Amino acid sequence: MKAAVFKQPGIPLTIEEVNDPEPGPDDLILKVRACGICGTDLHWSQGNDPSAGWRHLTPGSVMGHEFSGEIIELGKNARSQFRVGERVVAQPFIGCGSCSACHAGRSYRFSTVVTRASPELTGAYAQYTRVGVAETLRLPDNASFHAGALVEPLAVGLNAVKRAGLQAGDPVLVIGAGPVGLSVALWCRFFGARDVIVSDRVEARAVRCVEFGATAAINAPMKMSRHASGRSQAGHRLWYLIVWVCRAAFNSALTRHRPMRIWWLSGYAWRRTIFPCQSHRERTPHHLCVCVLEGRLSVRDRHVGQ
């Protein structure tokens, strides 16, 4: 099959012929129909610096973990649960299937979990990819493959909002309007946040969040309005959610907004981490698919570029 292969940091991925994936007993082989480009992949391809908190990427690896596809082959134990031709999405790892963490639906917590862009597991920047039955979900009939590729990044935002303990009526400030910030804004409104104010250095990105449910946008370098000083449009004290920002931006926000009630920093961390948290938990992709299925959450045109 053809795949976009990582060679070394700083050079473009190259399209090459690589071996087709083969299913294990509990695996499925998908024909990739849609795959997003995550900021993680960009960091890997540009720097690949383990000392900065990034997992070392082996030359020859194939990235891509935000994807959807169609089943074309099944392992012997998977035939009772799925069938060829079904449209599915999958999480970006495969568990061993036999440990207590896997049995509890928490494969990501165990040391033997296999992640994409590793020598053991080809990512979805390829024609085909291997997924585990336990990590795979059917895509609702009314959701496109492009919507399916958004399940993983939307699940990141969902987990951040759930872990932060958002309550209906809480006012929120989201700093950083990248894909995760957009996802957080959407979920904050979904769960009943009163005011969702989004700040970003790129004005167009901050404004785009309004389409995702934000009630106001701030162009961070240009406007330090009363919203940024810690109060919402209605004058309520803001509840803070800090999402995917660089160290300098976080330090600046921390200096300006010390009195706020809750801080939540979502993103990749250094090795000395106080509260490690996976990007999504065992139920979040399922929850999101149910929302799509029931029409309670629209993800149409929720991609930054195509």
C-alpha positions, 0 to 999 in steps of 0.5 A: 500500500501507499503511505506518507512515511516519516524520515527525519525531522524538518523534511516532508513526509514521503509517499512510499510503498509499505507492507499492507497491515495484517490483522491479528485475531482481535483486529480489523483492517480498514480502508482509510476514508478520511484522516485529520492532520493533528498538531502532534504530527506537525510537532513530531515531523518538525522537531521529534525531540524527546527531551521536550516531552515528545515520544521519539518517532522512529524513522520509517513510521507512519503517523495519523490518528484522527481517522475513519474508514471502512472494514475490509478484513477481519481477524477470526475473533472479530467476525462475530462483532463486525462485518466487512463494509461497515463504517467505523472510527477507532481510538489511536491505540490498540490494547493487549486485550487481556490485562485488567486495564483492557477489561475495564475499557482503559487500555491506554493506562497499560504499558503494553498499549500499542500507539500509532506512529510506532514501529508496531502500528502504522498510522492512517496516513496510508491506504489501510490501517489496523485497529483493535475490536475493543477500540473501534466504534461504528459510525452512525449512518447520518455521519460522514467519514469526514465527521468520523475523523473529527471524533478523536479531536472532539473527544480531547475537548470533551474529556478536558471539559468533563475533567475540569468539572464544568457545571451548567451556568459556569462562565468560561474563558478558553485561551487558545483557539486551535482545534482543541480550543474549538472543541472545548468551546463547542462542548462548554456550550453543549453542557450549558456554560453561560458565557464562553469567551475565547482568546487567541493571538490569531483573530480569525481563529478566535472569531471562528469559535463563535461558530462553535458556540462561543459567546465572545472572541478576543484577539489576544494581542490587540484587545485586553478588554474587561472580558480578559480581566476576569469578568464575562459580559454579564459581569460574572466572575469567569471560570477558566479553562486553559487549552493547548497554549505554549509556555509563554502564553500560559505564564502570561495568563497565570500572571494576569488572572491569578484570582480565578476559580479553576485552571485547566491546562490541556496539552503535552507535558514535560516528564515532571507532570503534576496531573497527567491525563489522557487526551480522552477516556474510554467513554468519550468517543462513544458519548460523542458518537451518540450525540452525533447519532441523535442529532444533538451535536453537529460536526458538519464543516467543523474542520479548519481546512480540507 
